[in-house]
């Protein structure tokens, strides 16, 4: 699908890369893909046929899809890491569109496997709303909320569903905030990997802040909570399938004429 391409970081002007919102009326020529965890980055690299390179000390994966240059990098989990990674991307490469690609927790009418191009993303902490710049052929729908609290209580869950939210993640609003400040277009594709209130809240401690699994913590959790083992196995299977589906949806979107 893709051919390798070196990111020409040396061609940008000194200081942060410049971004022009006028490109929103046109298909982008250089897309930055941001994924929170390694398990979300791997299927992106495969779907786009990217290769690993280092730009200004930052490890990324780069290539071309049709006539579009693509660079992908991992942000780590949570809003602060997502914010820093987005700033690093925009400081080093003159992408004209940032796309968040990965998995999300579902709520309300959502089901595992649903593909979501959200129409509204809300930062739960600030209440600020962000509207994506949809790529041609995509009709965004649904509301996604971003917060750093993985374990959501039933009252909060019910309140968010009543407010029309259908998914939750830990990064998209932070990425959107940086992009809008810098004047760079952005969008997101998330696939539902699990449902809020079903996945045990303690699983967030089974990975480090970069999304790498902590094997020792996982073994200890299973010993202490043997009844959760079937849920963990199902979560692993569904998360892998969701990450793969998100990567494919992103590739199809960028390839669409």
Long-range contacts (C-beta under 8 A, 24 or more apart in sequence): 1-47, 1-48, 1-49, 1-65, 1-251, 1-255, 2-48, 2-49, 2-50, 2-63, 2-64, 2-65, 2-70, 3-49, 3-63, 3-64, 4-49, 4-50, 4-51, 4-62, 4-63, 4-64, 5-62, 5-63, 5-64, 5-69, 6-53, 6-62, 7-53, 7-55, 7-60, 7-62, 7-69, 7-71, 7-93, 9-55, 9-56, 9-92, 9-93, 12-92, 12-93, 12-94, 16-90, 16-91, 16-182, 17-90, 17-91, 17-92, 17-93, 17-94, 17-95, 18-94, 19-90, 19-94, 19-95, 19-96, 19-182, 19-183, 19-184, 20-96, 20-183, 21-183, 21-184, 21-185, 23-96, 23-97, 23-185, 24-133, 24-185, 27-68, 27-135, 27-136, 28-68, 28-95, 28-96, 28-97, 28-135, 28-185, 29-67, 29-68, 29-69, 29-96, 30-68, 30-69, 30-70, 30-71, 30-93, 30-94, 30-95, 30-96, 30-97, 31-68, 31-69, 31-70, 31-71, 31-95, 31-96, 31-97, 31-98, 31-99, 31-254, 32-70, 32-71, 32-72, 32-73, 32-89, 32-90, 32-93, 32-95, 32-97, 32-98, 32-99, 33-70, 33-71, 33-72, 33-73, 33-98, 33-99, 33-101, 33-250, 34-72, 34-73, 34-74, 34-75, 34-82, 34-85, 34-86, 34-89, 34-98, 34-99, 34-100, 34-101, 34-171, 34-175, 35-72, 35-73, 35-74, 35-75, 35-100, 35-101, 35-102, 36-74, 36-75, 36-76, 36-77, 36-81, 36-82, 36-102, 36-169, 36-170, 36-171, 36-211, 37-74, 37-76, 37-77, 37-102, 37-207, 37-210, 37-211, 37-212, 38-74, 38-210, 38-211, 38-212, 39-211, 39-239, 39-240, 39-243, 40-74, 40-101, 40-102, 40-103, 40-211, 40-243, 40-246, 40-247, 41-72, 41-73, 41-74, 42-243, 43-243, 43-244, 43-246, 43-247, 43-248, 44-72, 44-101, 44-247, 44-250, 45-72, 46-247, 47-244, 47-247, 47-248, 47-250, 47-251, 48-72, 48-247, 48-250, 48-251, 55-92, 55-93, 56-92, 58-88, 58-92, 65-251, 65-254, 65-255, 66-254, 66-255, 68-254, 70-254, 71-95, 72-101, 74-210, 74-211, 75-171, 75-175, 76-209, 76-210, 76-211, 77-170, 77-171, 77-207, 77-209, 77-210, 77-211, 78-148, 78-170, 78-171, 78-209, 79-123, 79-125, 79-146, 79-147, 79-148, 79-170, 79-171, 79-173, 79-174, 80-174, 81-171, 81-209, 81-210, 82-170, 82-171, 82-172, 82-174, 82-175, 83-174, 83-175, 83-177, 83-178, 86-174, 86-175, 86-178, 86-179, 87-178, 90-178, 90-179, 90-182, 90-184, 95-184, 96-184, 96-185, 97-133, 97-135, 97-184, 97-185, 97-186, 97-187, 98-175, 98-179, 98-184, 98-185, 98-186, 98-187, 99-135, 99-186, 99-187, 99-188, 99-189, 99-250, 99-253, 99-254, 100-171, 100-172, 100-175, 100-186, 100-187, 100-188, 100-189, 100-190, 101-188, 101-189, 101-190, 101-246, 101-247, 101-250, 102-169, 102-171, 102-190, 102-191, 102-243, 102-246, 103-169, 103-190, 103-191, 103-192, 103-193, 103-239, 103-242, 103-243, 103-246, 104-144, 104-167, 104-168, 104-169, 104-190, 104-191, 104-192, 104-193, 105-167, 105-168, 105-169, 105-192, 105-193, 105-194, 105-195, 105-196, 105-199, 106-166, 106-167, 106-192, 106-194, 106-195, 106-196, 107-157, 107-160, 107-161, 107-165, 107-166, 107-167, 107-168, 107-195, 107-196, 107-197, 108-161, 108-164, 108-165, 108-166, 109-166, 110-166, 110-167, 110-192, 110-195, 111-192, 111-195, 112-192, 112-193, 112-194, 112-195, 112-238, 112-242, 113-191, 113-192, 113-238, 113-241, 113-242, 113-245, 114-191, 114-192, 115-189, 115-190, 115-191, 115-245, 115-246, 115-249, 116-141, 116-142, 116-144, 116-166, 116-167, 116-189, 116-190, 116-191, 116-192, 117-141, 117-187, 117-188, 117-189, 118-142, 118-143, 118-144, 118-167, 118-172, 118-188, 118-190, 119-143, 120-144, 121-145, 121-146, 121-172, 121-173, 121-176, 121-188, 122-146, 122-165, 122-173, 123-147, 123-173, 123-174, 123-177, 124-173, 128-173, 128-177, 130-173, 130-176, 130-177, 130-180, 132-176, 132-186, 132-187, 132-188, 133-185, 133-186, 133-187, 134-187, 135-187, 135-253, 135-254, 135-256, 136-256, 137-253, 137-256, 138-187, 138-253, 140-187, 142-166, 142-167, 143-167, 144-168, 144-169, 144-172, 144-188, 144-190, 145-173, 146-170, 146-171, 146-172, 146-173, 146-174, 150-201, 150-203, 150-204, 151-201, 151-202, 151-204, 152-196, 152-197, 152-201, 154-197, 157-196, 157-197, 167-192, 168-196, 189-246, 189-249, 189-250, 189-253, 190-246, 191-242, 191-243, 191-245, 191-246, 191-249, 192-242, 193-235, 193-238, 193-239, 193-241, 193-242, 193-243, 194-235, 194-238, 194-239, 198-231, 199-231, 199-235, 200-225, 200-228, 200-231, 200-232, 203-232, 203-235
